């Protein structure tokens, strides 16, 4: 069926300028490998691998086959007091990839749910250990942790918070973000400046006392805010402070897990092990919504007390461990090592970094940032119209260059496929350059 104006009015789109979009909609009707097919029949290259989701490429044959077989064998089963075989198999494979000592996982349906589940687990963990005063949660400015109320509350992006500020959960504080244009602009990889900013957590410990703080949550590499790599030594210092004060450290790895920065988990690439890891996106390669929370064994084991017939954690979702999603996840986790995906991603990092930083000195560009296969080109906003230059770049790339580019306000964000070819990287940025050269 052709997409007409009548057929697009009902859908209230997420994180979208709906009125602008519906004047000239950018409709996707198909995908294969690294390309989308549009409603007007064009093949457009996806420079963001879905929404950080599809690092293996779209419609990977092994995942498609696994989903088709699973939905014909077991489409759904109750996840409370029962469970599908494939969910247990996925859990085993997932924790085998995780940092040592993190041997248990809990399934959700999204990154937002993973974050809220992790926050609840942190609060409940302290309670079951007799430490019920530990109720305060610490997030970070410019952090993104999804759109549910827990994630919004610990998140630090003002645009996401402002309409809901009166209803944020109580008992939340934020440490400073790590970005400073004066000290960290056009840095390749991790900045050398900024490790001292981890000490801001000590400020909140002094204010509230550690006995009242349950957890601190950060993204190892901040993504949605515009790609902010952690300063060298920063995460190590956060780990030290949390350990000394008995505060759980949560890494939100919804973006960084599954090869985005060259290892199964960002914790492994960066050499810092948290107490809890949240995941989603690459868990199923974006094919079926699914997330997971991975915890240290000590956290899981703290709940395993009391009568054995009693529920240990009153939390979960109708679709936790959904068998079709689990089948997609199992296939994806098998593909990563079978096709050497993490190694491919690491081999591309130099080419990706070079292409990004070739924009230093461009008339519109005020900063370039990168880590792993995460990159950002930040443009100066137009006077009185922040975000307009980014939107124009996005639309011009789509219509004139057959390229999908994500933007957050005036920052262009890049998340190439983990199995990209060097020439794919070159082609992407040649197209971006042509657009930036001709827009105002």
HUTA-V549018 format. One record per pair of residues at least 6 apart in sequence whose ideal C-beta (glycine too) atoms are under 6 Angstrom apart, sorted by the first residue. I is the first residue (numbers start at 0). J is the second residue. D is the distance in Angstrom with one decimal. If there is no record, write none. Layout:
((I/J/D) (I/J/D))
//
This chain:
((2/26/5.0) (2/38/5.1) (7/21/5.6) (7/24/5.6) (25/397/5.4) (26/38/3.9) (27/35/4.8) (28/36/5.4) (28/38/5.3) (29/36/3.7) (30/57/3.6) (30/58/5.8) (31/57/5.9) (31/58/5.2) (32/56/4.7) (33/45/5.9) (33/56/5.7) (33/416/5.4) (34/42/4.7) (34/44/5.8) (35/43/5.0) (35/45/5.7) (37/43/5.9) (41/401/5.7) (43/401/4.4) (43/403/5.7) (44/402/5.2) (45/403/4.9) (46/402/6.0) (46/403/6.0) (46/404/5.4) (46/413/5.7) (46/427/4.8) (47/405/4.5) (47/414/4.8) (48/54/5.3) (48/414/5.2) (48/416/4.8) (49/285/4.6) (51/254/4.8) (51/280/5.2) (51/414/5.1) (52/280/4.4) (52/285/2.9) (53/284/5.4) (53/285/4.4) (54/258/5.7) (54/281/5.6) (54/416/5.8) (54/417/3.8) (55/284/4.8) (55/334/5.7) (56/416/5.6) (61/330/5.1) (61/334/5.8) (62/284/5.8) (62/286/5.3) (62/327/5.4) (62/330/4.5) (62/331/5.9) (65/326/4.6) (65/330/3.9) (66/323/5.9) (66/326/5.8) (66/327/5.3) (69/322/5.9) (69/323/5.1) (69/326/3.5) (70/323/5.1) (73/83/6.0) (73/322/4.9) (76/83/5.1) (78/319/4.7) (78/320/4.9) (82/320/5.9) (83/322/3.9) (85/322/5.2) (85/325/4.3) (85/326/5.3) (86/320/3.5) (86/325/4.5) (88/329/5.9) (89/325/4.5) (89/328/4.9) (89/329/4.8) (90/104/5.3) (92/332/4.9) (93/104/5.4) (94/102/5.1) (94/104/5.6) (96/263/4.3) (97/293/5.0) (98/266/5.3) (98/272/4.7) (100/295/5.6) (100/296/5.8) (101/293/5.1) (101/295/5.5) (102/296/4.9) (103/294/5.5) (103/299/4.0) (104/291/4.8) (104/293/4.7) (105/292/4.6) (106/291/5.4) (106/319/4.6) (106/320/4.3) (107/113/4.7) (107/116/5.5) (107/290/3.9) (108/288/5.0) (108/316/5.8) (108/318/5.1) (109/279/5.5) (109/288/5.7) (109/290/5.2) (110/145/5.2) (110/253/3.5) (110/279/3.8) (110/290/5.6) (111/145/2.9) (111/146/5.4) (111/147/4.6) (111/150/5.4) (112/290/5.7) (113/277/3.9) (113/279/5.6) (113/290/3.9) (113/292/5.3) (114/144/4.5) (114/145/4.8) (114/150/4.2) (114/277/5.3) (115/147/4.7) (115/149/3.9) (115/150/5.9) (116/292/4.9) (117/249/5.3) (117/275/4.9) (117/277/5.1) (117/292/4.9) (118/149/4.6) (119/314/5.7) (121/213/4.9) (121/214/3.9) (121/247/4.8) (122/213/5.4) (124/298/5.2) (124/301/5.7) (125/133/3.9) (125/213/5.4) (127/301/5.3) (127/302/5.8) (128/301/5.6) (132/210/5.6) (132/211/5.5) (133/213/4.3) (134/170/5.4) (134/213/5.9) (135/170/4.7) (135/207/5.6) (135/211/5.1) (135/212/4.7) (136/153/5.5) (136/171/5.0) (136/213/5.9) (136/214/5.7) (137/172/5.4) (137/203/6.0) (137/215/4.1) (138/153/3.2) (138/155/5.8) (138/173/5.0) (138/216/5.7) (139/155/5.6) (139/173/5.8) (139/174/5.1) (139/176/5.9) (139/217/5.2) (140/155/4.0) (140/173/5.2) (140/175/5.8) (140/176/4.1) (141/155/5.0) (141/176/4.1) (141/224/4.2) (142/154/5.2) (142/155/4.5) (143/154/5.6) (143/156/5.7) (143/223/3.8) (143/224/6.0) (144/150/3.8) (144/153/5.4) (144/154/4.6) (144/251/5.4) (148/168/5.9) (151/160/5.9) (152/167/4.3) (152/168/4.4) (152/171/4.7) (153/171/5.8) (153/216/5.3) (155/173/5.3) (156/224/5.9) (172/203/5.2) (174/199/4.1) (174/200/5.4) (175/196/5.4) (175/199/4.8) (177/193/4.7) (177/196/5.3) (177/230/5.6) (178/227/5.0) (182/192/4.1) (183/190/4.2) (183/192/5.8) (184/366/4.6) (185/359/5.2) (185/367/5.5) (187/352/5.6) (188/370/5.7) (189/228/4.9) (189/231/4.7) (190/230/4.7) (191/231/5.6) (193/230/3.2) (194/230/4.8) (194/232/3.7) (194/233/4.7) (194/236/5.9) (197/233/5.1) (197/236/3.7) (197/237/4.8) (200/240/5.0) (204/244/5.6) (209/244/3.7) (212/246/5.1) (214/247/4.1) (214/249/5.5) (215/241/5.9) (215/246/5.6) (215/248/5.8) (216/249/4.0) (216/251/6.0) (218/251/4.8) (219/250/5.4) (219/255/5.2) (219/265/3.7) (219/269/5.6) (220/228/5.4) (220/255/5.5) (220/370/5.1) (220/373/5.9) (221/227/3.9) (222/254/4.1) (225/375/5.0) (225/407/5.7) (225/410/4.2) (226/368/4.8) (226/373/5.1) (226/375/3.7) (228/370/3.9) (234/269/5.7) (234/271/4.3) (235/271/5.7) (238/248/6.0) (238/271/5.1) (241/248/4.3) (247/274/4.4) (248/273/4.3) (248/274/5.3) (249/273/6.0) (249/275/4.5) (250/266/5.7) (250/273/4.1) (250/276/5.1) (251/277/5.0) (252/264/5.7) (252/265/5.4) (252/276/5.2) (252/278/5.5) (253/277/5.8) (253/279/4.7) (253/280/5.6) (255/265/3.5) (256/264/5.1) (256/278/4.6) (256/281/6.0) (257/281/3.1) (258/340/5.4) (258/341/4.7) (258/344/4.9) (258/417/4.8) (259/371/5.8) (259/372/5.9) (260/268/5.0) (260/370/6.0) (260/371/2.9) (261/268/5.5) (261/344/5.2) (261/345/4.2) (261/371/5.1) (262/268/4.2) (266/272/5.4) (274/295/5.1) (275/294/5.2) (276/293/4.4) (277/292/5.6) (278/291/4.9) (279/290/3.5) (282/289/5.4) (282/328/5.1) (283/289/4.9) (283/324/5.9) (283/327/4.0) (283/328/4.6) (283/331/5.6) (284/331/4.5) (286/327/4.4) (287/323/5.8) (287/324/4.0) (287/327/4.4) (289/324/4.0) (289/328/5.7) (302/311/4.2) (302/312/5.6) (340/417/4.9) (343/418/5.2) (344/372/5.5) (344/417/4.3) (347/419/5.9) (350/421/4.9) (350/424/5.1) (351/372/6.0) (351/424/5.5) (352/369/5.1) (354/424/5.3) (354/428/4.3) (355/367/5.2) (355/369/5.2) (355/374/4.6) (356/367/5.3) (358/364/4.9) (358/367/5.7) (358/376/5.3) (359/367/5.8) (363/378/4.4) (363/435/5.7) (364/376/5.8) (364/378/5.8) (365/377/5.5) (365/379/5.0) (366/377/4.3) (367/376/5.5) (368/375/4.7) (372/415/5.4) (374/413/4.2) (375/410/5.3) (375/412/5.4) (376/411/4.5) (377/410/4.5) (378/388/5.4) (378/409/4.5) (380/409/4.9) (381/387/5.3) (381/388/5.3) (385/408/5.9) (386/408/4.3) (388/409/5.1) (389/406/3.8) (389/408/5.5) (389/409/4.2) (391/438/5.5) (392/434/5.6) (393/404/5.5) (393/406/4.8) (395/434/4.8) (396/402/4.3) (396/404/4.6) (396/434/5.4) (400/430/4.0) (402/430/4.7) (404/411/5.7) (405/412/4.7))
//
